[in-house]
Every structure is written in C-alpha cells, then in structure tokens.
Amino acid sequence: MSAREDDDVTDQLPRPQRGPSMADVAAVAGVSAQTVSRVANGLNNVEPSTKERVLAAMSQIGYRPNSAARALKTGRFNSIGVIMFTLSTFGNMRTLDAIATAATQAGYSITLIPIALPTQGQLLGAFTRLSEQAVDGVVVIAESHILDRADISLPTGMPVVIVDSDADDTYAVVDTDQTAGARDATRLLLDLGHRTVWHVSGPEASYSAARRRDSWLRTLTEADIEAPPVLVGDWSTNSGYQHGLALVKNRDVTAVFAANDQMALGLMRAFHENDLAVPEHISVVGFDDMEESSSFWPPLTTVHQDFSAVGRLCIEQLLAQIDGSRPSGGATIVPTVLIERQSTAPPRSV
C-alpha cells in the first residue's frame, strides 16, 4: 500500500469524539470556567447553590473531571488504600464499612488489598501495589500482633493508620478499648455473685482477643479469684458451640464471657440443647453488640463497639497526616459500652 493510500485509509477512520469540557459545563450552568474548576477540584469557596448547579450540569452533559491532571496540580489523588489480613470476621467487615463510609464522605475512594499472611513480604507487596495505584495514605486493619514483632516494619514516607494492633508510638493507632470492655463484662458477672467467670477467647494470634483475655484474667486476679482454663475459639459460632458442649459437663460453671457475640451464640445453643437455661443456670456475656444480639434468645448482654467512630477517626487521622497537621504516632482509643440484656442474672444459689 502506498503512502497516499495509507493516508486515504487513515482519513476514513472515525475520529475520537471530544468529551465535554469545563467550558461546556460553564455554558450549561451559567457560570465561569473558573467556578467549574473550583467545583471539579473539590474546593470550598463556591456557594452551595452554585455548586449544585455545576454538579447538575456535569451530570447532564456527562463531564468527567480529569483526575490525573488534578493530581498533578494538587499533589492529591483522593484515594486511600486499605490493607486487611482477613475479610471473614464481623469486626473487620464492620470496620472496613465504617472506613469506606467516612472516606466517601470526605471525598476519597478506597482501594482494598487483602493479604493472606501477616509477613513482611506480603505487607511490602501490598504497599507497593497501593503506591503504584497512587494512594494518598493507607489504613492497615491488622487484627494481629504483627507490629510488635521485630521482623515486621512498614515502609516510610506514606501516611499510615493502624487498626487492631499494637504499634507503640511508631504509627498512629485507632482501636476500641478492648481492656475496659472485657473488664466490664467480667466485673458484671462477678458483681452478680458468680464465684468465677469462664472465658472463651478468640484465636491466639489475634491482638484484640489477647487484650480481652488479659483483661479478663487481670480482673479475676484483682478480685483474688482463681481463673479457670482459657477456652480458645476461632470467632465462629461453631467454636463457641463446641466449647459449650464441653462446659455443660461441668455443673460448677455458672458464668461465661465469650470474646465475641458469635461464639456466645454457639455457647447458648449448646446450653439450651442440654437443658441448661440462660441465664437461670448459666449467664452469658458477649463482645461486639452485633445487630442480631438483641434478637438472640434470650437477648444477649454484650460489650458494644463503636465501629463507626473507629472508621471516622481512622480517616480523620489519616487526612491530618496527609495535610501535615498531625504527627504519625500515638494511639486513639474508642470507649466501649456494656449493654445489659436478659442473658445475665445472679447464680441460682444467690
């Protein structure tokens, strides 16, 4: 094919259509291109009614702001990375939902990177992938002791907030007050007159499970009460059920604190199946206050975690680091609240 023929073929190819521009939006909205630019860049110096008119015009003509150009201009990508070690637990999913909601309200999108194992290699790989996707900061939902291990560290130069792990003052940490929650749950059962409190804990590797277990043990020790053996679960209803089947063989058991509501539900099923009424024979306390807890039979006494506050504070602290208005270290602890329902009562002998 000759050069002339090649030019003729090229001339016949469909030309890419130009998308709507800021000038087009300005014409439809009846404002200046500068005002459209302010709205597109998320600036606040625009009257709310004008902003609504510009956004409506953008939607009407299908205008999409050039995020790459905006990032070059502002140095911001309006994107936050989230690294998670598991998607299977109730607490992690509620935390992720709260973070995503808070990020959206702040005008940021979320990029999620799940990793299978809490190793240095997998952490670095996740950070590398997020850096390639141009995020402004990272939230790590650890649910493990990973950051108190000498062989684990996070890359420097990226704003980071940690959830559900112990990072000392190296990184910003946001977490529920696991210690106070477990103390209140154990103390309630002791104050009701139970001679001791059994505990079904979460997995050994879980940071929050360890905090709850240690606080339960400390509360019994401070009351000069011998602690029963710890029963280690895996957060699942079935693990609570299996431990419940073992506990029914011990008629001295009158009170159990489960490290989450799902294991508490499993315990209650085992007790009911073996004709041990809750709370007449055995009192049960959970941890989380999941939405269904008030519909257990009987309704479950439990420790309420404010996941919405955890997510909001994660985003607030991460954005403060991005803005340079907050140092990267220190812990923020969200209070828990003990919710008393009908699964707890004094022992029958009281």
LODO-407204 format. One record per residue: y, x, z of N, C-alpha, C in turn; residue number from 1; residue in three letters. Coordinates in steps of 0.1 Angstrom, whole numbers. Each point is the difference from the previous one (the first is absolute). Example, Ala and Ser with C-alpha at 12.3 -4.5 7.8 and 13.67 -1.06 7.14 Angstrom:
BEGIN
> n_c2 n_c1 n_c3 ca_c2 ca_c1 ca_c3 c_c2 c_c1 c_c3 i aa
> -57 132 78 12 -9 0 12 9 0 1 ALA
> 11 -4 -7 11 9 0 11 -8 8 2 SER
//
This chain:
BEGIN
> n_c2 n_c1 n_c3 ca_c2 ca_c1 ca_c3 c_c2 c_c1 c_c3 i aa
> -12 9 0 12 -9 0 12 9 0 1 MET
> 10 -3 -9 12 8 -1 9 -3 12 2 SER
> 10 9 2 10 -2 10 8 -13 -2 3 ALA
> 3 -3 -13 7 -13 -3 -8 -12 4 4 ARG
> -13 1 -3 -9 -12 3 -1 -1 15 5 GLU
> -1 11 7 -1 0 15 12 -6 6 6 ASP
> 12 3 -6 13 -6 5 0 -15 -2 7 ASP
> -6 -4 -12 0 -15 -3 -9 -7 10 8 ASP
> -12 6 3 -9 -6 10 7 -1 14 9 VAL
> 7 11 4 7 0 13 10 -11 0 10 THR
> 7 -2 -11 11 -10 0 -6 -14 1 11 ASP
> -13 -2 -4 -6 -13 1 -5 -3 14 12 GLN
> -2 10 9 -5 -2 13 10 -8 8 13 LEU
> -5 -9 9 9 -8 8 7 9 10 14 PRO
> 13 -2 1 8 8 9 -1 -6 15 15 ARG
> -1 9 10 -1 -5 13 13 -8 4 16 PRO
> -2 -11 7 11 -8 3 8 5 12 17 GLN
> 13 1 0 7 4 11 0 -11 11 18 ARG
> -3 4 12 0 -9 11 15 -4 4 19 GLY
> 1 -10 8 13 -4 5 7 11 7 20 PRO
> 13 1 -1 7 11 7 9 -6 11 21 SER
> 6 10 8 9 -5 10 12 -8 -6 22 MET
> 4 4 -12 11 -7 -6 -4 -14 -3 23 ALA
> -13 -2 -4 -4 -14 -3 0 -8 13 24 ASP
> -5 6 11 0 -7 13 14 -3 4 25 VAL
> 9 9 -2 14 -2 4 6 -12 -8 26 ALA
> -3 -1 -13 5 -10 -8 -5 -14 5 27 ALA
> -13 -1 3 -5 -12 4 5 -4 14 28 VAL
> 1 9 9 5 -3 14 15 -1 1 29 ALA
> 7 5 -10 14 -1 0 6 10 10 30 GLY
> -6 12 1 5 10 9 1 13 -8 31 VAL
> 5 11 7 1 13 -7 -14 7 0 32 SER
> -2 10 -9 -12 8 0 -1 8 13 33 ALA
> 11 3 5 0 8 13 -6 -8 11 34 GLN
> 3 -13 0 -6 -9 11 -15 -2 -2 35 THR
> -4 -1 -13 -14 0 -3 -7 12 5 36 VAL
> 6 12 -2 -5 13 4 -2 0 15 37 SER
> 10 -5 8 -1 0 14 -12 -9 5 38 ARG
> -1 -11 -6 -12 -9 3 -13 7 -3 39 VAL
> -1 6 -12 -12 6 -4 -4 12 9 40 ALA
> 10 7 6 -2 11 8 -1 -4 15 41 ASN
> 0 -13 3 -2 -4 13 11 2 10 42 GLY
> 12 2 -6 12 2 9 5 -13 6 43 LEU
> 7 1 11 3 -11 8 15 -5 -2 44 ASN
> 7 7 -8 14 -3 -2 2 -10 -11 45 ASN
> -8 -11 0 1 -11 -9 -1 -13 7 46 VAL
> 9 -9 -3 0 -13 7 -14 -7 -2 47 GLU
> -5 -6 10 -13 -7 -1 -1 -9 -12 48 PRO
> 10 -8 -2 0 -10 -11 -1 7 -13 49 SER
> 8 11 -1 0 8 -13 -13 6 -2 50 THR
> -6 6 11 -13 6 -1 -11 -10 -5 51 LYS
> 1 -12 5 -10 -11 -4 2 -3 -15 52 GLU
> 13 0 -5 2 -3 -14 -5 11 -9 53 ARG
> 2 12 5 -5 12 -8 -15 0 -1 54 VAL
> -7 -3 12 -14 0 0 -6 -11 -9 55 LEU
> 7 -12 1 -4 -11 -9 1 4 -15 56 ALA
> 11 7 -3 2 4 -14 -11 10 -4 57 ALA
> -4 9 9 -10 10 -3 -13 -7 -3 58 MET
> -4 -10 8 -12 -8 -2 0 -8 -13 59 SER
> 12 -5 -3 1 -9 -11 -2 8 -13 60 GLN
> 5 12 -1 -1 7 -13 -11 11 0 61 ILE
> -7 1 12 -11 9 1 4 15 2 62 GLY
> 11 2 6 5 14 2 -8 7 12 63 TYR
> -4 12 -3 -7 8 10 8 13 3 64 ARG
> 4 2 12 8 12 3 -9 13 -3 65 PRO
> 6 10 -4 -7 13 -3 -2 7 13 66 ASN
> -12 -1 6 -2 6 14 0 15 -1 67 SER
> -5 6 -11 0 14 -1 14 6 -1 68 ALA
> 9 -7 -7 14 5 -1 7 -2 13 69 ALA
> -3 -11 7 6 -2 13 -4 10 10 70 ARG
> -13 4 0 -5 10 9 6 14 -2 71 ALA
> 3 3 -13 6 13 -3 14 0 5 72 LEU
> 7 -12 0 14 -1 5 1 0 15 73 LYS
> -9 -7 6 1 -2 15 -10 9 8 74 THR
> -10 6 -7 -10 8 8 -10 -9 7 75 GLY
> 0 -13 -2 -9 -9 6 -9 -7 -10 76 ARG
> -13 -2 4 -9 -7 -9 -3 -14 5 77 PHE
> 5 -3 13 -2 -13 6 -15 -4 0 78 ASN
> -8 10 4 -14 -1 1 -5 7 12 79 SER
> -10 -6 7 -6 6 12 -15 1 -1 80 ILE
> -5 11 3 -15 2 0 -6 -4 13 81 GLY
> -12 -6 -1 -8 -3 13 -14 6 -2 82 VAL
> -3 9 9 -14 6 1 -8 -7 11 83 ILE
> -12 -5 -3 -8 -7 9 -14 6 0 84 MET
> -7 1 12 -13 5 0 -10 -12 -1 85 PHE
> 3 -12 3 -9 -11 -1 8 -13 -3 86 THR
> -5 -9 -8 6 -13 -3 -8 -11 7 87 LEU
> -10 4 8 -10 -10 5 4 -6 14 88 SER
> 9 6 7 3 -5 14 12 -10 -1 89 THR
> -1 -9 10 11 -10 1 13 6 2 90 PHE
> 1 10 10 13 6 3 6 7 -11 91 GLY
> -8 8 -8 5 7 -11 6 -9 -11 92 ASN
> -7 -11 -3 4 -9 -10 13 -8 4 93 MET
> 1 -3 13 12 -7 5 12 10 -1 94 ARG
> -3 13 4 10 10 0 5 2 -15 95 THR
> -9 1 -9 3 2 -14 9 -12 -5 96 LEU
> -4 -12 3 7 -12 -4 14 1 5 97 ASP
> 2 4 13 13 0 6 9 11 -6 98 ALA
> -6 11 -3 7 11 -7 5 -4 -14 99 ILE
> -9 -7 -7 3 -4 -14 11 -10 1 100 ALA
> 0 -10 9 10 -10 2 14 7 3 101 THR
> 0 9 9 12 6 4 6 9 -11 102 ALA
> -9 7 -7 5 8 -12 6 -9 -11 103 ALA
> -7 -11 -3 6 -9 -10 13 -5 4 104 THR
> 2 -4 13 13 -5 4 11 11 -1 105 GLN
> -4 13 1 9 11 -1 2 4 -14 106 ALA
> -7 -6 -10 2 3 -14 -9 11 -5 107 GLY
> -11 3 7 -9 10 -3 -14 -5 -4 108 TYR
> -6 7 -9 -14 -4 -4 -10 9 8 109 SER
> -13 -4 -1 -10 7 8 -11 6 -10 110 ILE
> -3 12 2 -12 6 -7 -10 4 11 111 THR
> -12 -7 -1 -11 2 10 -10 10 -5 112 LEU
> -3 10 8 -11 10 -3 -10 -1 12 113 ILE
> -12 -6 -2 -10 0 10 -8 13 -1 114 PRO
> -4 6 11 -8 12 -1 -12 -2 9 115 ILE
> -12 5 -4 -12 -3 7 -2 8 13 116 ALA
> 4 13 0 -2 8 12 13 6 5 117 LEU
> 2 1 13 12 6 5 -1 16 0 118 PRO
> 1 6 -12 -1 14 -1 13 5 -6 119 THR
> 2 14 2 12 6 -5 1 -2 -15 120 GLN
> -12 3 -7 0 -1 -14 3 -14 -5 121 GLY
> -5 -10 6 3 -14 -5 14 -4 3 122 GLN
> 5 5 11 14 -3 3 10 7 -10 123 LEU
> -3 12 -2 9 7 -10 -1 -6 -14 124 LEU
> -13 -4 -4 -1 -7 -13 8 -13 0 125 GLY
> 0 -7 10 7 -13 1 15 3 -1 126 ALA
> 5 10 7 14 4 -1 4 4 -14 127 PHE
> -9 8 -6 3 5 -13 1 -12 -10 128 THR
> -9 -9 1 1 -12 -9 13 -8 2 129 ARG
> 4 -2 13 12 -7 2 12 7 -4 130 LEU
> 0 14 1 11 8 -5 2 -2 -15 131 SER
> -12 0 -7 0 -2 -15 6 -14 -4 132 GLU
> -2 -9 9 5 -14 -2 14 -2 5 133 GLN
> 6 11 5 14 0 3 4 -10 11 134 ALA
> -6 2 12 3 -9 12 11 7 8 135 VAL
> 8 -8 7 10 6 9 -5 4 14 136 ASP
> -11 -6 4 -5 3 13 -14 -6 1 137 GLY
> -7 4 11 -14 -4 2 -3 -5 14 138 VAL
> -8 -11 0 -5 -5 13 -15 3 0 139 VAL
> -5 6 11 -14 3 1 -5 -9 11 140 VAL
> -10 -9 -3 -6 -9 9 -14 7 3 141 ILE
> 0 8 12 -11 9 2 -12 -6 7 142 ALA
> 2 -8 11 -11 -5 8 -10 10 4 143 GLU
> 5 12 3 -10 11 3 8 11 8 144 SER
> -7 10 5 6 11 7 4 11 -9 145 HIS
> 1 -3 -13 2 10 -10 11 10 2 146 ILE
> 11 -5 5 12 9 1 1 8 13 147 LEU
> -10 -2 9 -1 9 11 -11 10 -2 148 ASP
> -5 2 -12 -10 10 -4 8 12 -6 149 ARG
> -4 12 4 7 12 -4 -2 3 -15 150 ALA
> -10 -6 -6 -2 3 -14 7 -10 -9 151 ASP
> 7 -9 5 7 -10 -8 15 1 1 152 ILE
> 7 0 -11 15 0 0 4 -8 -12 153 SER
> 12 -5 0 6 -7 -11 10 9 -8 154 LEU
> 1 -2 -13 10 8 -8 14 -2 6 155 PRO
> 8 10 -1 14 -1 5 9 -4 -12 156 THR
> 12 -5 4 10 -3 -11 -1 -15 -4 157 GLY
> -9 -8 6 -1 -14 -4 2 -8 13 158 MET
> 9 -10 1 1 -8 11 -13 -7 3 159 PRO
> -4 0 13 -14 -6 3 2 -7 13 160 VAL
> -7 -12 1 -2 -7 13 -15 -2 1 161 VAL
> -5 2 13 -14 -1 3 -2 -13 8 162 ILE
> -11 -7 -3 -4 -12 7 -14 2 6 163 VAL
> -2 -3 13 -13 0 6 -7 14 0 164 ASP
> 8 10 5 -5 13 2 9 8 9 165 SER
> -4 12 4 8 8 10 5 12 -8 166 ASP
> 13 0 -2 6 11 -7 10 8 9 167 ALA
> -1 -2 13 9 7 9 15 -3 -5 168 ASP
> 8 10 -1 14 -1 -5 1 5 -14 169 ASP
> -11 4 -6 1 6 -13 4 -10 -11 170 THR
> -4 -13 1 3 -10 -9 5 -12 7 171 TYR
> 7 -9 -7 4 -13 5 -13 -9 1 172 ALA
> -2 -6 12 -12 -8 2 5 -14 5 173 VAL
> -6 -10 -6 2 -14 5 -14 -6 3 174 VAL
> -1 -5 12 -13 -5 5 2 -11 10 175 ASP
> -10 -9 1 -1 -9 11 -3 7 13 176 THR
> 5 -6 11 -3 6 13 -14 -3 4 177 ASP
> -9 8 -5 -15 -2 3 -3 1 14 178 GLN
> 7 9 7 -3 3 14 4 -12 9 179 THR
> 12 -5 -2 4 -11 8 -8 -13 -3 180 ALA
> -4 -2 -12 -8 -12 -4 -13 0 7 181 GLY
> -7 12 -1 -13 1 7 1 -1 15 182 ALA
> 10 6 5 2 -1 15 2 -15 4 183 ARG
> 8 -7 -7 3 -14 4 -13 -8 -1 184 ASP
> -8 2 -11 -12 -8 -1 -10 3 11 185 ALA
> -1 13 4 -10 4 11 6 -5 13 186 THR
> 13 1 2 6 -4 13 -1 -15 2 187 ARG
> 1 -8 -11 -1 -14 1 -14 -4 6 188 LEU
> -10 6 -6 -14 -3 5 -2 4 14 189 LEU
> 5 11 4 -1 5 14 7 -9 9 190 LEU
> 12 -4 -4 8 -9 9 -6 -14 1 191 ASP
> -8 -4 -9 -8 -13 1 -11 1 10 192 LEU
> -3 12 4 -11 2 10 -13 6 -5 193 GLY
> 0 4 -12 -13 7 -5 -1 14 6 194 HIS
> -13 3 4 -2 13 7 1 12 -10 195 ARG
> -2 -2 -12 2 10 -10 1 -6 -14 196 THR
> 4 8 -10 2 -5 -13 -7 9 -10 197 VAL
> -9 -6 -8 -7 7 -10 9 1 -12 198 TRP
> -3 10 -9 9 3 -11 -9 2 -13 199 HIS
> 4 -7 -11 -6 2 -13 11 7 -8 200 VAL
> -1 13 -3 10 7 -6 -1 0 -15 201 SER
> 10 5 -7 -1 2 -14 -6 14 -3 202 GLY
> -1 4 -13 -7 12 -3 6 13 7 203 PRO
> -9 10 2 4 12 6 12 7 -7 204 GLU
> 0 -1 -13 10 8 -8 14 -7 0 205 ALA
> 0 -13 5 12 -8 -1 10 4 11 206 SER
> 12 3 -4 11 4 10 3 -12 9 207 TYR
> 2 -12 -6 3 -12 9 -11 -3 9 208 SER
> -12 1 -5 -12 -3 9 0 9 12 209 ALA
> 3 13 -3 0 10 11 11 -3 10 210 ALA
> 12 -4 -5 11 -3 10 -4 -13 8 211 ARG
> -6 -10 -6 -4 -12 8 -11 4 10 212 ARG
> -10 8 -5 -11 3 9 5 9 12 213 ARG
> 9 9 -3 5 9 11 8 -8 10 214 ASP
> 8 -10 -5 8 -8 9 -8 -9 9 215 SER
> -11 -6 -6 -9 -8 7 -6 8 12 216 TRP
> -5 12 -3 -6 9 10 10 4 10 217 LEU
> 12 3 -4 10 4 10 3 -11 10 218 ARG
> 1 -12 -6 3 -12 9 -11 -2 10 219 THR
> -12 1 -4 -11 -1 10 0 11 10 220 LEU
> 3 12 -4 0 11 9 11 -1 10 221 THR
> 12 -5 -5 11 -2 10 -3 -11 10 222 GLU
> -9 -9 -4 -3 -11 9 -12 4 9 223 ALA
> -5 13 -2 -11 5 8 -13 -8 -3 224 ASP
> -1 -3 -13 -12 -8 -5 -8 9 -9 225 ILE
> -13 0 1 -9 8 -9 -1 -7 -13 226 GLU
> 3 8 -11 -1 -6 -13 -14 -1 -5 227 ALA
> -4 -11 -6 -13 -1 -7 0 9 -12 228 PRO
> -12 2 -6 -1 8 -13 8 -6 -11 229 PRO
> 7 8 -8 7 -6 -12 -10 -4 -10 230 VAL
> 2 -11 -6 -8 -5 -11 8 2 -13 231 LEU
> -4 8 -9 8 4 -11 -4 -9 -12 232 VAL
> 10 -7 -5 -1 -9 -12 6 6 -12 233 GLY
> 1 -8 -11 6 5 -12 11 -10 -6 234 ASP
> 5 -7 9 11 -10 -2 -6 -13 -6 235 TRP
> -13 -1 -4 -5 -11 -7 -5 -11 10 236 SER
> 0 -12 -4 -6 -11 8 -14 3 4 237 THR
> -8 5 -10 -14 3 3 -2 10 11 238 ASN
> 8 10 0 -1 10 11 2 -6 13 239 SER
> 10 -9 1 3 -7 13 -12 -9 3 240 GLY
> -6 -6 -10 -12 -9 3 -12 8 5 241 TYR
> -2 12 -6 -12 8 4 3 5 15 242 GLN
> 12 4 3 2 4 14 0 -12 9 243 HIS
> 3 -11 -4 -1 -12 8 -14 -4 3 244 GLY
> -9 2 -9 -14 -3 2 -6 10 11 245 LEU
> 5 12 0 -4 10 10 6 -4 14 246 ALA
> 12 -5 0 7 -3 13 -6 -12 7 247 LEU
> -5 -10 -8 -6 -12 6 -12 3 9 248 VAL
> -6 12 -2 -11 4 9 4 4 13 249 LYS
> 13 3 2 5 5 12 8 -11 7 250 ASN
> -5 -7 9 6 -12 6 12 4 9 251 ARG
> 2 13 2 12 4 8 13 1 -8 252 ASP
> -2 -1 -13 12 0 -9 8 -13 1 253 VAL
> 12 1 4 9 -12 1 12 1 -8 254 THR
> 4 12 -5 12 1 -7 -1 11 -11 255 ALA
> 5 -2 -12 -1 10 -11 13 0 -7 256 VAL
> 5 12 -2 12 2 -8 -4 7 -13 257 PHE
> 2 -7 -11 -4 5 -14 12 6 -6 258 ALA
> -1 10 -8 11 8 -5 6 -7 -12 259 ALA
> -6 -11 -5 7 -8 -10 -6 -14 0 260 ASN
> 7 -10 -6 -4 -14 1 -14 -3 -7 261 ASP
> -2 8 -11 -13 -3 -8 -12 4 9 262 GLN
> 1 11 7 -12 3 9 0 -10 11 263 MET
> 11 -5 5 0 -10 10 -7 -12 -4 264 ALA
> 2 -4 -13 -6 -12 -6 -15 2 0 265 LEU
> -5 12 -4 -14 3 0 -6 -1 14 266 GLY
> 7 5 10 -4 -1 14 -2 -14 4 267 LEU
> 10 -9 -3 -1 -14 4 -11 -7 -6 268 MET
> -3 3 -13 -12 -6 -6 -13 3 7 269 ARG
> -1 13 3 -13 5 7 -1 -7 14 270 ALA
> 11 -2 7 0 -6 13 -3 -15 -1 271 PHE
> 6 -7 -10 -3 -14 -2 -15 -2 -3 272 HIS
> -5 8 -9 -14 -1 -4 -10 2 11 273 GLU
> 5 7 11 -9 2 11 4 -8 12 274 ASN
> 7 -11 -2 4 -10 10 8 6 11 275 ASP
> 9 10 -4 10 5 9 13 -5 -4 276 LEU
> 6 -9 7 13 -6 -4 11 10 3 277 ALA
> 10 -1 -10 12 7 1 11 -10 3 278 VAL
> 8 2 11 0 11 10 -8 -2 13 279 PRO
> -8 -12 0 -6 -3 13 -9 11 5 280 GLU
> -8 6 -9 -9 11 3 6 13 -2 281 HIS
> 6 2 -12 6 13 -4 14 -3 -6 282 ILE
> 9 8 4 14 0 -6 1 10 -11 283 SER
> 7 -3 -10 1 9 -12 15 1 -3 284 VAL
> 5 13 -3 13 3 -5 -1 8 -12 285 VAL
> 8 -3 -10 0 8 -13 13 8 -1 286 GLY
> 2 4 -12 12 8 -3 4 -2 -15 287 PHE
> 12 -4 -3 5 -2 -14 8 -13 0 288 ASP
> -6 -11 5 6 -13 -1 0 -4 -15 289 ASP
> -11 1 -7 -1 -5 -13 2 -15 -1 290 MET
> 4 -5 -11 4 -14 -1 -11 -9 4 291 GLU
> -12 3 -2 -12 -9 4 -3 1 15 292 GLU
> 6 9 7 -4 1 14 2 -12 9 293 SER
> 10 -8 -4 3 -12 8 -10 -11 -3 294 SER
> -8 2 -11 -9 -10 -4 -15 4 3 295 SER
> -2 12 7 -13 3 5 -3 -11 10 296 PHE
> -13 0 4 -4 -10 10 -7 8 12 297 TRP
> 7 0 11 13 -5 3 11 10 -6 298 PRO
> 12 -5 -1 11 8 -6 1 13 8 299 PRO
> 2 11 -8 -2 14 6 13 5 7 300 LEU
> -2 5 12 10 8 6 0 14 -7 301 THR
> 12 4 -4 0 13 -8 14 6 2 302 THR
> 1 12 -6 12 8 0 7 -1 -13 303 VAL
> 12 -5 -1 7 -2 -12 6 13 -5 304 HIS
> -2 4 -13 6 11 -6 11 -6 -10 305 GLN
> 11 6 0 11 -5 -9 0 9 -13 306 ASP
> -9 -4 -9 -1 8 -12 12 -1 -9 307 PHE
> 7 -11 1 13 -1 -8 10 10 5 308 SER
> 1 2 13 9 10 5 -4 14 -4 309 ALA
> -13 3 0 -5 13 -3 4 3 -15 310 VAL
> -3 -10 -9 4 3 -14 15 1 -2 311 GLY
> 8 -8 6 14 1 -1 6 13 5 312 ARG
> -5 5 11 4 12 6 -4 12 -9 313 LEU
> -12 -1 -5 -4 11 -10 9 2 -11 314 CYS
> 4 -11 -6 9 0 -12 14 5 5 315 ILE
> 5 -6 11 13 4 5 1 15 3 316 GLU
> -10 6 6 0 14 3 -2 8 -12 317 GLN
> -8 -4 -9 -2 8 -13 13 0 -8 318 LEU
> 7 -12 -1 12 0 -7 11 8 7 319 LEU
> 0 1 13 9 8 7 -2 15 -3 320 ALA
> -13 4 -1 -3 14 -4 5 2 -14 321 GLN
> -2 -9 -9 4 2 -14 15 1 -1 322 ILE
> 7 -8 9 15 1 0 5 12 7 323 ASP
> -9 7 7 4 12 8 7 -4 13 324 GLY
> -1 -12 5 6 -5 12 -9 1 12 325 SER
> -12 4 -2 -10 1 12 -9 12 -2 326 ARG
> -2 7 12 -10 11 -1 -14 -5 -2 327 PRO
> -9 8 -4 -13 -4 -5 -10 -2 12 328 SER
> 3 5 12 -10 0 11 3 -12 10 329 GLY
> -10 -2 9 2 -10 11 -8 -12 -2 330 GLY
> -3 -7 11 -9 -12 0 8 -12 3 331 ALA
> -3 -11 -7 6 -13 3 -12 -9 4 332 THR
> 0 -6 12 -11 -8 5 4 -14 0 333 ILE
> -8 -9 -6 3 -14 0 -8 -7 11 334 VAL
> 7 -8 9 -7 -6 11 -11 -10 -4 335 PRO
> -9 -1 9 -11 -11 -2 3 -11 10 336 THR
> -6 -11 -2 1 -12 9 -14 -6 2 337 VAL
> -3 -1 13 -13 -6 4 1 -15 -2 338 LEU
> -9 -6 -8 0 -15 -3 -12 -6 8 339 ILE
> 3 -7 11 -11 -6 8 -3 -14 -6 340 GLU
> -13 -1 -3 -6 -13 -5 -12 -4 9 341 ARG
> -9 -6 -6 -11 -6 9 -13 8 1 342 GLN
> 0 12 -5 -12 8 1 -1 9 12 343 SER
> 9 -2 9 0 8 13 2 -9 12 344 THR
> -7 3 11 1 -7 12 -6 8 11 345 ALA
> 2 -4 13 -6 8 11 -15 -1 -1 346 PRO
> -7 10 5 -15 -1 0 -4 -12 9 347 PRO
> -12 -4 -2 -5 -13 6 -1 2 15 348 ARG
> -2 12 5 -1 2 15 14 -1 7 349 SER
> 11 1 -8 13 0 6 5 -15 3 350 VAL
//
